[in-house]
Amino acid sequence: MVNHKRRKRLLKLLAEHQAATVQQLVEWLSASPATVRRDISWLAARNLLTRTRGGAENLLPKKRQFALSSETFQNNIQCFAARKRAIARQAASMCQDGETIIINGGTTTFMMAEFLANKHLKILTNSFLMAERLLVTSENEIIVPGGKVYREQNVILSPFDNDITQHHYAGKMFMSVYGLSLLGLMEADPLLIQAEKRLISQAEELVVLADSSKFAKKAGLILCGLDRVSYVITDTDASDSAVQLLEQYGVKVVTVPPDEIAPDLCAPHFNPAYDLQSAAILQTETSH
């Protein structure tokens, strides 16, 4: 295992277990004691962990670790998690190596990151959590727009019309939405409308990730009509009538059964403390 990958793995283990001895890390990393001690020294010198007698501790104690994001995002990602994860897996299976894709900020689209880890794509996303996670868990090329980070919505929004998104074109855009009706894609937050429309205009096909609860949600803002939607990926709890109506509008509908077991989405698949530390490793590695 190359140095930076082993060190990222070491930090991830500490984020999960809070502390570990050299011997434990030797077994987990399949590395020699001398290598583990060198890695601990290297990471401690950069304030990425705390050295202890005979091992190391996570730099951020568990009680001080950051929340997944704002309460809104954390609550939303846990709602219907089994449905969302299955939908995200199906969406990721539609991506072929070498493609350019767009992914918007949303809880269902965020779950795609787990299934894109072994892909080789160019990904434009306005989700800072998605970008951060993919940077440390995959070899995908990641592009983010410039602008302000809005924690509650988990997105980066630019106040300018001529931001970086206008220079990138994608075969597919994968989008989470607030609601779905015969009027089209519904959004409750006016802050998102302009940015989402800008992203939609840069993609050939629009793939909507919407668990079946989204069919019952109504909002006052229409993002776009169903005529712009190429695919809807939903779960098998969606009613036959809803699926048939979408198909009548020319939308291809894919239904997937919910995952039998939905993992803890905060760890180990996603741990903000680990990801922030790993990003620091990447910066340090690439600067030498």
Beta strands, then each sheet from edge to edge (+ up, - down):
strand 1: 19-21
strand 2: 49-52
strand 3: 55-58
strand 4: 100-103
strand 5: 122-125
strand 6: 141-143
strand 7: 148-150
strand 8: 155-157
strand 9: 170-176
strand 10: 179-181
strand 11: 184-187
strand 12: 203-209
strand 13: 221-224
strand 14: 231-235
strand 15: 252-256
sheet 1: 1+ 3- 2+
sheet 2: 6+ 5+ 4+ 9+ 12+ 14+ 15+
sheet 3: 7+ 8-
sheet 4: 10+ 11- 13+
end
